[in-house]
Amino acid sequence: MTLLSLNIGLPKNVAWQGRTVHTGIWKHPVRGKRMVRRLNVDGDGQGDLGGHGGENRALLVYQLGSYQHWRRHLGRQDIEFGAFGENFTVEGLADDQVCIGDRYRIGEAEFEVSQPRVTCFRVGMRLGEPDMAALLVAHHRPGFYLRVLTEGQVEAGDEIVKIADGPGRMTVAEIDGLLYLPDRDPAALRRALRIPALSPGWQGSLRELLDGADRQQDGAAQPADVEASWPGFRRLRVLTTAAESSTITSIYLGSEDSAPLPAARAGQYLTLRLAGAGDPAPVRSYSLSSAPGATDYRISVKRDPKGLVSRYLHDTLRPDAVIEVAAPRGEFVLRGGTNPVILISAGVGVTPMLAMLHQLAGQHAEREVWWLHAARRPEEHAFAAEAHLLLATLPRAREHVFYTAATPVELEATGARAGRLTAETLAGLSLPGDATAYLCGPAAFMADIGAGLNGLRITDVHTERFGALDAINPGVIAQASVAPHPPSGRPGAGPLVTFARSGLSVPFDGPTTRNVLELAEACDVPTRWSCRTGVCHTCTTPLLSGRVSYEPIPLEPPADGSVLICCARPDSELVVDL
C-alpha cells in the first residue's frame, strides 16, 4: 500500500449556477515532504467547516481503484489525482476493506480511520457530474476521513503500514450504507455505535436511526413520522367563528357530514387552501388551538391589515362556508415525560401552547408547568380566561403574563407584569434547568428568548415558525435576502407548484427547470439541501398535496407525506411546506 499523491488546496470562491460557493475541494498534487498537523496538511484548508475539517475529518483519502472505476464508468480519462477533493490518493485501502478505527502509519505520521466521506454536492460540482454524490454511495466508493494521531511529515511514495485493527471490524462502505441506504439492520447500527473511533457526528446520526427503528418495533410513533390523517386537501365546513381578542378570531371547522374529525396532536397545525381569497388559491398554515382529540378543529387567526388571507378569514368567511384543509401535521408537538414544561408565547403564538395546555390539563399532569405569555394589553390577550382556568386544574402550574402597553389599572386588575418578556426577565423567574421548553411567537421574540434559555442552560427547546425556515445551503456565500417572487422570464406551462410557507404559487417550467428545488431557488424561496441528488435527505419537505416523480431516483425514498425536492418533478399540482 502506497501514498501515490499528496494533494492540497486552499478554499476559494467558485461561481456555480448563478451563486458563489466557498470551497476547498480543488486540490492539486505537490512534491516533497509536507507536515501533517492535527487539522490538515500544511498548505491545505477546508471551505465549509460545518461539513468538512476538524479533528475527526482532518484528511480525506481516495483510492486508485476508485479512480480507475470512475474513469471506466463515466468514460473519462481526464480525472486526475485530487479531483475528488482528497488529500491522500492511495494504492490499496479500498472502502470495502478498510474498517472504522483501523490505524496506519504513513511517513512520520500516524492516523485513524474516523468516518466515510460526507456526501455533498461539491464533488459533483468539481467533476462536472451533478449526480456524483449519489453515485459515490450507490457504487460503495465514498472514500473516508482520517484523524491525526501523531503529527509528522509525509510525501508521495511513502509506504502505508497498518499498525492496528479497528474494533468492530465494520468497513467504510458498511458504515456509509447504514446512513444513506435503506433496509438498515438494527443489529448493525448497534455494532457501529460500539466503535469508539466513529466520529461523533456519525454516531449521532446512526443513533437517531436506531432510536427510530426501536420505536417502530415497539409500535410508538415518532413525532416526525406521524402520518397525515388524510391525503392532500379535504373539504371542511365552517361551524362558527368567535372573537378571542380585538385582533384574533377563532374559526371552528367540522366535517361536511358531521362525523368526528381525526384526532390531532397538541401543537400541530392545519394548512388551508382558500379559493375565495385569490387566484390562484392562496395557501396558509395555522396552529390548532383546540384540545387534542377534539372532534372538531379550532384555528385562531390574527388580523393583518395587509394580509390577503387573514382579511378574507376575518371579513368574508362565514359559518357554513366550505374550505379545503390539509390534515393536521407538524413536529412541534408536546412530548411525554415527567420533567417540568415551560410554554412561552407572544401574541398569536399562544395558539399551539393552548393546545398543549389542554393536553396537560386533560391528563391531570403532575408535571411542573410554567405558562409565560406576552401581549400588548388585556384586550389583545387572546384566551386569557381559558388558559387561566386550565392552569387552575394543574397542581404545579405557574403563570406569568406580561403586558407592554397596559395601564396601571389594567395591570392591577389582571395581575400581569408591565414590560416585555425578554431574556433578561427570564433570568429572574428561577426556571428549572431540566425543563423542556416550547416557544412560539414573532421571530425576534423567539431569537431573544431562545438565547435567554440557552444562557440559563435550558437546552431542550422546541420552536414553531410558520414563515420560511432558515436555509441550509452548505458552502454557498450568503446573498442579500429577497422576498419570494415568481421566476424571471415567461411563466412555465407545467403543473402549479405552491410554496405554502412563502405564500407563492408558480407553474413548473419543465424544459428549463429540473426539479422543485431549482424552481424554489429561481423564486428565492429559502431552501435546505446538501447533496442535491436524493442521498442525504437534508431537503426532505412535507408534501401537502400532489404527486411527483424522481430523477435521479433516490437511494432511499422519503417517508409518506414527504418529498425530496432536490430530485422531484411534479406530476400534478403540488403544494409543499416551503
C-alpha positions as CSV (number, residue, x, y, z in Angstrom):
1,M,0.0,0.0,0.0
2,T,1.4,3.3,-1.1
3,L,0.6,7.0,-0.9
4,L,0.5,7.8,-4.6
5,S,-0.2,11.5,-4.4
6,L,-0.3,14.2,-1.7
7,N,-2.9,16.9,-2.6
8,I,-3.6,20.3,-1.1
9,G,-5.6,23.3,-1.9
10,L,-6.8,26.4,0.0
11,P,-10.5,27.4,-0.1
12,K,-11.6,29.8,-2.8
13,N,-14.8,31.3,-4.2
14,V,-16.2,29.5,-7.2
15,A,-19.0,30.6,-9.5
16,W,-21.8,28.0,-9.7
17,Q,-25.3,28.2,-11.0
18,G,-25.5,31.9,-10.5
19,R,-24.2,31.8,-7.0
20,T,-20.8,31.7,-5.3
21,V,-19.5,28.7,-3.4
22,H,-16.6,28.9,-0.9
23,T,-14.9,25.5,-1.2
24,G,-11.6,23.8,-0.8
25,I,-12.4,20.8,-3.0
26,W,-10.0,22.0,-5.7
27,K,-6.8,20.0,-4.7
28,H,-3.6,19.6,-6.6
29,P,-0.6,17.3,-6.2
30,V,2.5,18.6,-4.5
31,R,6.0,17.2,-4.4
32,G,8.3,16.8,-1.4
33,K,7.6,16.4,2.2
34,R,4.7,18.2,3.9
35,M,3.9,18.4,7.6
36,V,0.6,16.8,8.6
37,R,-0.9,18.5,11.6
38,R,-3.9,17.8,13.8
39,L,-6.4,19.6,11.4
40,N,-4.8,19.2,7.9
41,V,-1.7,19.3,5.8
42,D,0.4,22.4,5.6
43,G,-0.9,24.5,2.7
44,D,-4.4,22.9,2.8
45,G,-7.7,24.1,4.1
46,Q,-11.4,23.4,4.1
47,G,-14.1,25.8,3.0
48,D,-17.2,24.6,4.8
49,L,-16.1,23.6,8.3
50,G,-19.6,22.6,9.2
51,G,-19.4,19.5,6.9
52,H,-15.6,19.1,6.5
53,G,-12.5,19.6,8.5
54,G,-11.9,19.4,12.3
55,E,-10.0,16.8,14.2
56,N,-12.4,14.0,13.0
57,R,-12.1,15.0,9.4
58,A,-8.6,16.2,9.1
59,L,-7.7,14.4,5.8
60,L,-9.7,12.8,3.1
61,V,-8.5,9.6,1.4
62,Y,-9.4,8.3,-2.0
63,Q,-8.1,5.2,-3.9
64,L,-6.5,4.4,-7.2
65,G,-9.0,1.6,-7.7
66,S,-11.9,4.0,-7.4
67,Y,-10.3,6.4,-9.9
68,Q,-10.0,3.5,-12.3
69,H,-13.6,2.6,-11.7
70,W,-14.9,6.1,-12.4
71,R,-12.8,6.6,-15.5
72,R,-14.4,3.5,-16.9
73,H,-18.0,4.2,-15.6
74,L,-18.0,7.9,-16.7
75,G,-16.0,7.3,-19.9
76,R,-13.5,9.9,-18.8
77,Q,-9.7,9.7,-18.8
78,D,-9.2,13.3,-17.7
79,I,-9.9,12.7,-14.0
80,E,-6.6,13.5,-12.2
81,F,-5.5,12.8,-8.6
82,G,-7.1,15.3,-6.2
83,A,-10.2,15.6,-8.3
84,F,-12.4,14.0,-5.6
85,G,-11.1,16.6,-3.1
86,E,-8.9,14.1,-1.3
87,N,-5.6,14.9,0.4
88,F,-4.2,11.3,0.0
89,T,-4.6,9.4,-3.2
90,V,-3.6,5.8,-2.3
91,E,-3.0,2.4,-3.8
92,G,-4.9,0.0,-1.7
93,L,-7.2,0.9,1.3
94,A,-10.4,0.0,-0.5
95,D,-13.6,1.2,1.1
96,D,-15.0,-2.3,1.4
97,Q,-11.8,-3.5,3.2
98,V,-10.7,-0.6,5.4
99,C,-12.6,-0.5,8.8
100,I,-13.5,2.4,11.0
101,G,-10.9,2.5,13.7
102,D,-8.1,1.0,11.6
103,R,-4.8,2.7,12.2
104,Y,-2.0,3.4,9.7
105,R,1.5,4.9,9.6
106,I,2.4,7.0,6.6
107,G,5.9,8.6,6.7
108,E,6.4,10.1,10.2
109,A,2.6,10.4,10.9
110,E,0.0,8.1,12.3
111,F,-3.7,8.1,11.5
112,E,-7.0,6.5,12.5
113,V,-10.0,6.0,10.2
114,S,-12.9,8.1,11.6
115,Q,-15.8,8.1,9.1
116,P,-16.8,7.9,5.5
117,R,-16.9,10.9,3.3
118,V,-19.7,13.4,3.9
119,T,-21.9,13.3,0.9
120,C,-22.4,16.7,-0.6
121,F,-22.9,18.4,-4.0
122,R,-19.3,19.8,-4.3
123,V,-17.7,16.7,-5.6
124,G,-20.2,16.8,-8.5
125,M,-19.5,20.5,-9.0
126,R,-15.8,19.8,-9.1
127,L,-16.1,16.9,-11.6
128,G,-18.9,18.5,-13.7
129,E,-21.1,15.4,-12.8
130,P,-24.2,16.6,-10.9
131,D,-25.2,13.1,-9.8
132,M,-21.8,12.2,-8.4
133,A,-22.8,12.4,-4.7
134,A,-25.4,9.7,-5.3
135,L,-23.1,7.6,-7.4
136,L,-20.4,7.5,-4.7
137,V,-22.9,5.9,-2.3
138,A,-24.6,3.7,-4.8
139,H,-21.3,2.3,-6.0
140,H,-20.0,1.9,-2.4
141,R,-17.0,4.1,-3.2
142,P,-17.3,7.1,-0.9
143,G,-13.7,7.5,0.4
144,F,-13.0,8.2,4.0
145,Y,-11.6,10.6,6.6
146,L,-8.6,10.2,8.9
147,R,-7.9,11.8,12.3
148,V,-4.3,12.5,13.0
149,L,-2.9,10.6,16.0
150,T,0.8,11.6,15.6
151,E,1.8,14.7,13.6
152,G,4.7,14.3,11.2
153,Q,6.0,14.7,7.6
154,V,4.7,12.7,4.7
155,E,5.3,12.7,1.0
156,A,4.1,10.9,-2.2
157,G,5.7,7.5,-2.4
158,D,5.6,6.8,1.3
159,E,4.6,3.2,2.3
160,I,1.3,2.8,4.1
161,V,1.7,0.5,7.1
162,K,-1.2,-0.9,9.1
163,I,-0.5,-0.7,12.8
164,A,-3.8,-1.7,14.4
165,D,-7.2,-3.1,13.5
166,G,-10.3,-1.1,14.4
167,P,-12.7,-2.7,16.9
168,G,-16.0,-4.0,15.5
169,R,-14.5,-4.7,12.0
170,M,-17.1,-2.6,10.1
171,T,-15.9,-1.3,6.8
172,V,-16.2,2.2,5.5
173,A,-18.7,1.0,2.9
174,E,-20.8,-0.7,5.5
175,I,-21.0,2.4,7.7
176,D,-21.7,4.6,4.7
177,G,-24.6,2.3,3.7
178,L,-26.1,2.3,7.2
179,L,-26.6,6.1,7.0
180,Y,-27.5,6.5,3.3
181,L,-29.1,3.3,2.1
182,P,-32.5,1.7,3.0
183,D,-33.3,-1.6,4.9
184,R,-30.9,-1.0,7.7
185,D,-30.2,-3.8,10.2
186,P,-30.7,-2.5,13.8
187,A,-28.1,-5.0,14.9
188,A,-25.6,-3.4,12.5
189,L,-26.5,0.0,13.8
190,R,-25.8,-1.2,17.4
191,R,-22.4,-2.6,16.3
192,A,-21.5,0.6,14.7
193,L,-22.3,2.6,17.8
194,R,-19.9,0.5,19.8
195,I,-17.0,1.6,17.7
196,P,-15.3,4.4,19.7
197,A,-13.3,5.7,16.7
198,L,-16.5,6.5,14.7
199,S,-16.8,10.3,14.7
200,P,-19.4,12.0,17.0
201,G,-21.4,13.3,14.0
202,W,-21.9,9.9,12.5
203,Q,-22.6,8.3,15.9
204,G,-25.4,10.9,16.4
205,S,-26.9,10.2,13.0
206,L,-26.8,6.4,13.5
207,R,-28.2,6.7,17.0
208,E,-31.2,8.7,15.6
209,L,-31.8,5.9,13.1
210,L,-31.6,3.2,15.7
211,D,-34.0,5.1,18.0
212,G,-36.4,5.3,15.2
213,A,-36.1,1.6,14.4
214,D,-36.6,0.8,18.1
215,R,-39.7,3.0,18.4
216,Q,-41.2,1.5,15.2
217,Q,-40.6,-2.0,16.6
218,D,-42.3,-1.0,19.8
219,G,-45.2,0.5,17.9
220,A,-44.6,4.0,19.2
221,A,-44.7,6.6,16.5
222,Q,-42.1,9.3,16.3
223,P,-43.3,12.9,16.1
224,A,-41.7,13.4,12.7
225,D,-43.2,10.2,11.4
226,V,-46.9,10.7,12.3
227,E,-48.8,10.0,9.1
228,A,-51.3,12.6,7.9
229,S,-55.0,11.6,8.7
230,W,-55.9,12.1,5.0
231,P,-54.0,12.7,1.8
232,G,-54.0,16.1,0.1
233,F,-56.8,18.5,0.9
234,R,-60.4,17.7,2.0
235,R,-63.5,19.9,2.4
236,L,-64.3,21.0,5.9
237,R,-67.3,23.2,6.9
238,V,-67.0,26.3,9.0
239,L,-69.1,25.7,12.1
240,T,-68.8,29.1,13.7
241,T,-66.4,31.9,14.4
242,A,-65.6,33.7,17.7
243,A,-63.6,36.8,18.6
244,E,-60.9,35.9,21.1
245,S,-59.4,39.4,21.4
246,S,-59.5,42.7,19.5
247,T,-57.2,41.2,16.9
248,I,-57.6,37.4,16.9
249,T,-60.6,35.4,15.7
250,S,-61.1,31.6,16.1
251,I,-62.6,29.5,13.3
252,Y,-64.3,26.2,14.2
253,L,-64.1,23.5,11.5
254,G,-66.0,20.3,11.2
255,S,-66.6,17.6,8.6
256,E,-69.3,18.1,6.0
257,D,-71.3,15.0,7.3
258,S,-70.8,16.0,11.0
259,A,-68.7,12.9,11.6
260,P,-65.9,13.4,14.1
261,L,-62.6,14.5,12.7
262,P,-59.4,12.5,13.2
263,A,-57.6,13.4,16.4
264,A,-54.8,15.9,16.2
265,R,-51.8,16.2,18.4
266,A,-51.1,19.2,20.7
267,G,-49.0,21.7,18.8
268,Q,-49.9,20.6,15.2
269,Y,-51.2,22.9,12.5
270,L,-53.7,22.9,9.6
271,T,-53.0,24.1,6.1
272,L,-55.8,25.9,4.4
273,R,-56.3,26.4,0.6
274,L,-58.8,29.3,0.1
275,A,-60.2,29.5,-3.4
276,G,-62.3,32.5,-2.5
277,A,-59.3,34.6,-1.4
278,G,-57.5,34.9,-4.7
279,D,-56.4,33.3,-7.9
280,P,-54.5,31.0,-7.7
281,A,-56.0,30.0,-4.4
282,P,-53.6,31.1,-1.6
283,V,-52.4,28.6,0.9
284,R,-51.7,29.3,4.6
285,S,-51.0,27.3,7.8
286,Y,-52.4,28.0,11.2
287,S,-51.8,26.2,14.6
288,L,-54.7,24.3,16.1
289,S,-55.8,25.9,19.4
290,S,-58.3,23.2,20.2
291,A,-57.7,20.4,22.7
292,P,-56.0,17.4,21.1
293,G,-58.6,14.7,20.5
294,A,-61.4,17.2,19.9
295,T,-64.0,16.0,17.3
296,D,-63.9,19.4,15.6
297,Y,-60.9,21.7,14.9
298,R,-60.3,25.3,16.1
299,I,-57.7,27.6,14.5
300,S,-57.1,31.1,15.7
301,V,-56.0,33.8,13.2
302,K,-54.6,37.3,13.9
303,R,-55.9,40.1,11.6
304,D,-53.2,41.5,9.4
305,P,-54.4,44.7,7.6
306,K,-52.1,43.9,4.7
307,G,-52.7,40.2,4.7
308,L,-54.9,38.9,1.9
309,V,-55.8,35.7,3.6
310,S,-56.2,37.0,7.2
311,R,-58.5,39.7,5.9
312,Y,-60.6,37.1,4.0
313,L,-60.8,34.9,7.1
314,H,-61.9,37.8,9.3
315,D,-64.1,39.7,6.9
316,T,-65.6,37.3,4.4
317,L,-65.6,33.8,5.8
318,R,-69.0,32.9,7.3
319,P,-70.5,29.8,9.1
320,D,-71.5,27.0,6.7
321,A,-68.8,28.0,4.2
322,V,-66.7,25.1,2.9
323,I,-62.9,25.3,2.6
324,E,-60.1,23.0,1.6
325,V,-57.9,21.8,4.5
326,A,-54.9,19.5,4.7
327,A,-54.6,17.1,7.6
328,P,-53.0,18.1,10.9
329,R,-49.3,17.8,10.8
330,G,-46.1,19.1,12.3
331,E,-43.3,18.1,14.6
332,F,-43.8,20.9,17.1
333,V,-45.8,18.6,19.5
334,L,-45.9,18.1,23.2
335,R,-43.6,15.3,24.3
336,G,-44.3,13.0,27.2
337,G,-42.3,12.8,30.4
338,T,-42.3,13.9,34.0
339,N,-39.8,16.8,33.9
340,P,-41.0,20.4,34.0
341,V,-42.7,22.0,31.0
342,I,-42.2,25.7,30.0
343,L,-44.8,27.1,27.5
344,I,-43.6,30.5,26.2
345,S,-45.5,32.6,23.7
346,A,-46.2,36.1,22.4
347,G,-49.3,37.4,20.6
348,V,-51.0,34.8,18.4
349,G,-48.1,32.4,19.2
350,V,-50.3,31.3,22.1
351,T,-52.3,29.0,19.9
352,P,-50.2,25.9,19.9
353,M,-49.3,26.5,23.5
354,L,-53.0,26.5,24.4
355,A,-53.5,23.1,22.7
356,M,-50.5,21.8,24.8
357,L,-52.0,23.2,27.9
358,H,-55.3,21.5,27.1
359,Q,-53.4,18.2,26.9
360,L,-51.7,18.7,30.2
361,A,-54.9,19.6,31.9
362,G,-56.7,16.7,30.4
363,Q,-54.0,14.3,31.7
364,H,-54.2,15.9,35.2
365,A,-50.4,16.2,34.8
366,E,-48.3,16.2,37.9
367,R,-45.5,17.9,36.0
368,E,-44.4,21.4,36.9
369,V,-45.9,23.7,34.2
370,W,-44.8,27.2,33.6
371,W,-47.0,29.4,31.4
372,L,-45.3,32.6,30.1
373,H,-47.1,34.9,27.7
374,A,-46.6,38.4,26.4
375,A,-49.3,40.7,24.8
376,R,-49.8,44.4,24.4
377,R,-52.8,44.9,26.6
378,P,-55.7,42.9,28.1
379,E,-58.0,43.5,25.1
380,E,-55.3,41.9,22.8
381,H,-54.7,39.0,25.1
382,A,-56.4,36.0,23.5
383,F,-57.5,33.0,25.6
384,A,-56.6,34.7,28.9
385,A,-59.6,33.3,30.8
386,E,-59.4,29.9,29.1
387,A,-55.7,29.5,29.9
388,H,-56.2,30.7,33.5
389,L,-58.9,28.1,34.1
390,L,-56.8,25.3,32.6
391,L,-53.8,26.3,34.7
392,A,-56.0,26.2,37.8
393,T,-56.6,22.5,37.3
394,L,-52.9,21.7,37.4
395,P,-51.4,21.3,40.9
396,R,-47.9,22.6,40.0
397,A,-48.7,25.4,37.5
398,R,-47.1,28.8,37.5
399,E,-48.5,31.7,35.3
400,H,-46.6,34.8,34.3
401,V,-48.2,37.3,31.9
402,F,-46.5,40.4,30.5
403,Y,-48.3,43.5,29.0
404,T,-46.2,46.0,27.1
405,A,-48.9,48.8,26.8
406,A,-51.3,48.2,29.7
407,T,-52.5,51.0,32.1
408,P,-51.7,50.7,35.8
409,V,-55.4,49.9,36.4
410,E,-55.3,47.1,33.9
411,L,-52.1,45.6,35.4
412,E,-53.7,45.7,38.9
413,A,-56.9,44.1,37.7
414,T,-55.2,41.2,35.8
415,G,-52.1,40.6,37.9
416,A,-49.9,40.9,34.9
417,R,-46.4,42.4,34.8
418,A,-45.5,45.6,32.9
419,G,-43.0,45.4,30.2
420,R,-41.7,42.9,27.7
421,L,-40.9,39.2,28.2
422,T,-37.2,39.1,27.4
423,A,-34.1,37.1,28.0
424,E,-33.4,39.4,31.0
425,T,-36.8,38.8,32.6
426,L,-36.4,35.0,32.2
427,A,-33.3,35.1,34.3
428,G,-35.4,36.4,37.3
429,L,-38.0,33.7,37.2
430,S,-36.0,30.8,38.6
431,L,-36.9,28.5,35.7
432,P,-36.0,24.8,36.3
433,G,-32.9,23.8,34.3
434,D,-34.2,20.3,33.5
435,A,-37.3,21.6,31.8
436,T,-38.5,21.1,28.2
437,A,-39.4,24.5,26.7
438,Y,-41.8,25.2,23.9
439,L,-41.6,28.6,22.2
440,C,-43.8,30.3,19.6
441,G,-44.1,34.0,18.6
442,P,-42.5,36.6,16.4
443,A,-39.0,35.7,15.0
444,A,-37.2,38.4,17.0
445,F,-39.0,37.3,20.2
446,M,-38.1,33.7,19.7
447,A,-34.5,34.6,19.0
448,D,-34.2,36.6,22.2
449,I,-36.0,34.1,24.4
450,G,-34.1,31.2,22.8
451,A,-30.8,32.9,23.7
452,G,-32.1,33.6,27.2
453,L,-33.0,29.9,27.7
454,N,-29.6,28.9,26.4
455,G,-28.0,31.3,28.9
456,L,-29.9,29.5,31.7
457,R,-28.6,26.2,30.4
458,I,-32.1,25.1,29.4
459,T,-31.2,23.2,26.2
460,D,-34.3,21.1,25.4
461,V,-36.0,23.8,23.5
462,H,-38.6,23.4,20.7
463,T,-39.8,26.2,18.4
464,E,-42.5,26.7,15.9
465,R,-42.3,29.0,12.9
466,F,-44.7,29.5,10.0
467,G,-42.5,31.7,7.9
468,A,-39.7,30.4,5.9
469,L,-37.3,28.1,7.7
470,D,-33.6,29.0,7.9
471,A,-31.9,27.9,4.7
472,I,-29.2,25.2,4.6
473,N,-27.0,25.7,1.6
474,P,-23.6,24.4,2.6
475,G,-20.7,26.5,1.3
476,V,-22.9,29.0,-0.6
477,I,-21.9,32.6,0.2
478,A,-24.9,34.3,1.7
479,Q,-26.6,36.8,-0.6
480,A,-29.0,39.7,0.2
481,S,-32.3,38.4,1.4
482,V,-35.0,38.7,-1.3
483,A,-38.7,38.1,-0.7
484,P,-40.1,35.1,-2.7
485,H,-41.3,36.0,-6.1
486,P,-42.2,34.4,-9.4
487,P,-39.2,33.4,-11.5
488,S,-38.0,35.7,-14.2
489,G,-39.0,35.2,-17.8
490,R,-42.1,33.7,-19.3
491,P,-44.3,31.6,-16.9
492,G,-43.9,27.8,-17.2
493,A,-46.6,25.6,-18.7
494,G,-46.3,22.8,-16.2
495,P,-48.2,21.9,-13.1
496,L,-48.8,24.7,-10.5
497,V,-46.4,24.4,-7.6
498,T,-47.4,26.2,-4.3
499,F,-44.8,27.0,-1.7
500,A,-47.1,27.2,1.4
501,R,-44.7,28.9,3.8
502,S,-43.8,31.5,1.2
503,G,-47.3,32.2,0.0
504,L,-46.3,31.7,-3.6
505,S,-47.8,29.7,-6.4
506,V,-46.0,29.3,-9.8
507,P,-46.2,26.9,-12.7
508,F,-43.4,24.5,-13.2
509,D,-41.2,25.1,-16.2
510,G,-40.2,21.6,-17.3
511,P,-37.9,22.4,-20.2
512,T,-35.7,24.7,-18.1
513,T,-36.1,23.5,-14.6
514,R,-35.0,20.0,-13.5
515,N,-36.7,19.8,-10.1
516,V,-38.7,21.5,-7.4
517,L,-35.5,22.7,-5.7
518,E,-34.4,24.6,-8.8
519,L,-37.8,26.2,-9.1
520,A,-37.7,27.3,-5.4
521,E,-34.2,28.8,-6.0
522,A,-35.4,30.6,-9.1
523,C,-38.1,32.1,-6.8
524,D,-35.8,33.0,-3.9
525,V,-37.7,30.6,-1.7
526,P,-35.4,29.6,1.2
527,T,-34.3,26.0,0.7
528,R,-32.4,23.3,2.6
529,W,-30.1,20.8,0.8
530,S,-26.7,19.3,0.7
531,C,-26.2,16.5,-1.8
532,R,-28.8,17.6,-4.4
533,T,-29.1,14.0,-5.6
534,G,-31.5,12.4,-3.2
535,V,-29.0,10.8,-0.9
536,C,-28.6,12.9,2.3
537,H,-32.4,13.8,2.8
538,T,-31.5,17.3,4.0
539,C,-34.1,18.6,1.5
540,T,-36.9,16.4,2.9
541,T,-40.0,18.6,2.9
542,P,-43.7,17.9,3.9
543,L,-45.8,17.2,0.8
544,L,-49.3,18.6,1.4
545,S,-50.8,17.5,-1.8
546,G,-49.8,16.3,-5.3
547,R,-47.7,13.6,-6.9
548,V,-44.1,13.7,-8.0
549,S,-41.6,11.5,-9.9
550,Y,-37.9,11.4,-9.2
551,E,-34.8,12.0,-11.4
552,P,-32.5,10.6,-10.2
553,I,-34.4,8.0,-8.2
554,P,-33.3,8.5,-4.6
555,L,-31.4,5.7,-3.0
556,E,-33.9,5.7,-0.1
557,P,-37.5,7.1,-0.7
558,P,-38.8,9.7,1.8
559,A,-41.5,8.8,4.3
560,D,-45.1,9.0,3.1
561,G,-46.2,12.6,3.1
562,S,-42.7,14.0,2.3
563,V,-40.8,14.8,-0.8
564,L,-37.1,15.1,-1.7
565,I,-37.3,18.4,-3.6
566,C,-33.7,18.1,-4.9
567,C,-34.7,15.4,-7.4
568,A,-38.5,15.7,-7.5
569,R,-40.5,16.8,-10.6
570,P,-44.3,17.5,-10.2
571,D,-46.7,15.1,-11.9
572,S,-49.7,17.1,-10.8
573,E,-50.4,20.4,-9.0
574,L,-48.2,20.4,-5.9
575,V,-48.3,22.0,-2.5
576,V,-45.1,21.8,-0.4
577,D,-44.3,23.2,3.0
578,L,-41.7,25.7,1.9
